[in-house]
Amino acid sequence: MTQAHVVFATITGNNEDIADIVTEGLEDLGITVQETEISQTDAAELQDADIVVICPYTYDEGNLPEEGLDFFDDLADLDLSGKTFGVAGSGDVFYQEFYNVAVDKFADALKNTGAKQGAPNVKINLDPDEADIETLDQFSQTLVDSAQQQN
């Protein structure tokens, strides 16, 4: 059975909502999902999953979540070859050029582990609305399709 691990970092609750939507979408597709908060997650746990999803926020002017810095750094030591990943996060367009840059930074870090990007990055302004939920459901479907093609 396909296993997924969804990791989120949140201050306002928006990224936990995104993680919950993705988790539910994956479960509806028959995937077994573990969902954890980033500061409570050992990056090595990702090696047990077929699908890895990170839901980070971008702090201030392009900073990664402080509680996720160790996790981010630990990704550099992992070999996630054969895994499929996706990154979806909430941000605030008020920050203009820094809008949701943590999504891109985590995607790059996951690519460097040898994992295959299974769906395009998703960037959501503030809390997810109905259209965003549809986008996240499609994101989940694309990840599952990609993971199944890889196996």
Disulfide bonds with the S-S distance in Angstrom:
none
